[in-house]
């Protein structure tokens, strides 16, 4: 589902599109890990900013990810918006995890039957990521989901992942002199 809005900023016109990334509609690179992509219906030219609106993750209550205060780290097209600390030690030091976003699993039910949905809404400017340099042509979104140890999460530990993302772009052709 796409919603198109025009935004004026300093007398320069941007298009704004809301894109929903859903793992149920994605193409997985392998059958057992959370490494997938979605293709856009039409390429977006000159992408300037990305804005995270909502993150949802549905996990089975029997999942190993259900331990309270576990984080799921989201890699989106290798954009590094956040830096987290890896729990595994490398030469006595914790290494950094460079990711686009994360969601913390906390206060989950203790039942082992059923599912739990974790939702995170973003209503502040911290969720906006400015691309530098701008993305000249965005054709697809590549998503990888990592656990706190920077290991790709198994598909059996997540039922569904949904990310609502706002994209600022300019599809007009510009000429350089």
C-alpha positions as CSV (number, residue, x, y, z in Angstrom):
1,X,0.0,0.0,0.0
2,X,1.4,3.4,-1.0
3,X,0.3,6.8,0.1
4,X,1.8,9.8,-1.8
5,X,2.1,13.3,-0.1
6,X,3.8,16.4,-1.5
7,X,6.0,18.3,1.0
8,X,7.5,21.7,0.5
9,X,10.8,22.3,2.4
10,X,12.8,25.5,1.7
11,X,11.0,26.0,-1.6
12,X,12.0,22.6,-2.8
13,X,9.3,20.0,-3.4
14,X,9.7,16.5,-2.1
15,X,7.4,13.5,-2.5
16,X,6.6,11.4,0.5
17,X,5.5,7.8,0.3
18,X,4.5,5.4,3.1
19,X,5.7,1.9,2.4
20,X,4.8,-1.2,4.4
21,X,7.4,-3.9,4.5
22,X,5.8,-7.2,5.5
23,X,7.7,-10.5,5.8
24,X,4.6,-12.3,4.6
25,X,4.9,-10.6,1.2
26,X,8.7,-10.8,1.1
27,X,11.2,-13.0,-0.8
28,X,13.5,-14.9,1.5
29,X,17.0,-15.6,0.4
30,X,17.1,-18.9,2.4
31,X,14.3,-20.9,3.9
32,X,15.5,-20.9,7.5
33,X,16.8,-17.4,8.5
34,X,15.3,-13.9,8.5
35,X,17.1,-12.5,5.5
36,X,14.6,-11.2,2.9
37,X,13.8,-8.4,0.5
38,X,10.8,-6.6,-1.1
39,X,10.9,-5.1,-4.6
40,X,9.3,-1.7,-5.1
41,X,6.6,-1.5,-7.8
42,X,8.4,1.5,-9.3
43,X,11.9,2.8,-8.5
44,X,12.2,5.9,-6.3
45,X,14.8,8.4,-7.5
46,X,16.8,10.7,-5.3
47,X,15.7,9.3,-1.9
48,X,16.7,11.9,0.7
49,X,15.3,10.6,4.0
50,X,13.7,7.5,5.6
51,X,11.3,7.8,8.5
52,X,10.4,4.8,10.7
53,X,6.7,5.0,11.6
54,X,5.9,1.6,13.1
55,X,7.7,-1.7,13.8
56,X,5.7,-4.9,14.6
57,X,7.2,-8.3,15.4
58,X,5.0,-11.4,16.1
59,X,6.9,-14.2,17.8
60,X,5.7,-17.6,19.0
61,X,5.6,-17.8,22.8
62,X,7.9,-20.8,22.6
63,X,10.6,-18.7,20.8
64,X,14.0,-18.3,22.4
65,X,13.8,-14.6,21.6
66,X,11.1,-14.2,24.2
67,X,13.6,-13.7,27.0
68,X,12.8,-10.2,28.5
69,X,14.9,-7.3,27.3
70,X,16.2,-9.1,24.3
71,X,16.7,-6.9,21.3
72,X,16.0,-7.6,17.6
73,X,18.3,-5.6,15.4
74,X,17.0,-4.6,12.0
75,X,19.4,-4.1,9.1
76,X,17.8,-2.2,6.3
77,X,19.8,-1.8,3.1
78,X,23.0,-1.6,5.2
79,X,22.0,1.9,6.4
80,X,23.7,2.5,9.8
81,X,21.4,4.7,11.9
82,X,21.9,3.1,15.3
83,X,24.9,1.6,17.0
84,X,24.3,-1.2,19.6
85,X,26.7,-3.2,21.7
86,X,27.2,-6.9,20.9
87,X,27.0,-9.3,23.9
88,X,29.8,-11.5,22.6
89,X,33.3,-10.5,23.5
90,X,36.0,-10.2,20.9
91,X,39.5,-10.0,22.5
92,X,37.9,-8.9,25.8
93,X,35.9,-6.0,24.1
94,X,32.3,-5.8,23.1
95,X,31.9,-5.0,19.4
96,X,29.5,-2.6,17.9
97,X,26.4,-3.6,15.9
98,X,25.6,-1.0,13.2
99,X,22.0,-1.3,12.2
100,X,19.1,0.7,11.0
101,X,16.8,0.1,14.0
102,X,16.0,-2.2,16.8
103,X,13.0,-3.4,18.8
104,X,13.2,-4.5,22.5
105,X,11.2,-7.5,23.6
106,X,10.1,-6.9,27.2
107,X,7.2,-7.8,29.5
108,X,6.2,-10.9,27.5
109,X,3.7,-13.4,28.8
110,X,5.0,-16.5,30.4
111,X,2.7,-18.9,28.5
112,X,4.4,-21.3,26.0
113,X,1.3,-21.5,23.8
114,X,0.2,-18.9,21.3
115,X,1.9,-15.8,20.0
116,X,3.1,-12.4,21.2
117,X,3.1,-9.2,19.1
118,X,5.5,-6.4,20.0
119,X,4.8,-3.0,18.6
120,X,6.9,0.1,18.6
121,X,5.5,3.4,17.3
122,X,7.7,6.3,16.4
123,X,6.3,9.8,16.9
124,X,9.4,11.9,17.2
125,X,12.1,13.1,14.9
126,X,14.6,10.5,16.2
127,X,13.1,8.1,13.7
128,X,14.2,10.1,10.7
129,X,17.4,9.1,8.9
130,X,18.9,11.4,6.3
131,X,20.8,9.6,3.6
132,X,24.2,11.0,2.8
133,X,24.8,10.7,-0.1
134,X,21.2,10.5,-1.4
135,X,20.1,7.2,-2.9
136,X,19.9,7.9,-6.7
137,X,17.6,5.0,-7.4
138,X,15.9,2.8,-4.8
139,X,14.6,-0.4,-6.3
140,X,14.2,-2.6,-3.2
141,X,14.5,-3.0,0.5
142,X,16.8,-5.7,1.9
143,X,16.1,-6.7,5.5
144,X,18.1,-8.8,7.9
145,X,17.0,-9.5,11.5
146,X,19.8,-10.1,14.0
147,X,19.8,-11.1,17.7
148,X,21.8,-9.5,20.4
149,X,24.8,-11.6,19.5
150,X,24.8,-10.3,15.9
151,X,23.6,-13.6,14.5
152,X,20.8,-13.8,11.9
153,X,17.5,-14.9,13.6
154,X,15.9,-18.2,12.6
155,X,12.6,-18.0,10.7
156,X,11.1,-20.3,13.3
157,X,11.6,-17.7,16.0
158,X,9.5,-15.0,14.2
159,X,6.1,-15.4,12.7
160,X,5.9,-12.1,11.1
161,X,7.8,-8.8,10.8
162,X,6.1,-5.5,9.6
163,X,7.8,-2.2,9.2
164,X,5.9,1.0,8.1
165,X,8.4,3.4,6.6
166,X,8.1,6.9,5.2
167,X,10.3,7.8,2.3
168,X,11.2,11.3,1.2
169,X,12.3,11.5,-2.4
170,X,12.3,13.6,-5.6
171,X,11.4,11.8,-8.8
172,X,11.8,14.8,-11.0
173,X,14.7,14.8,-13.4
174,X,17.2,17.6,-12.8
175,X,19.8,18.7,-15.2
176,X,23.3,19.8,-14.3
177,X,25.1,22.7,-16.0
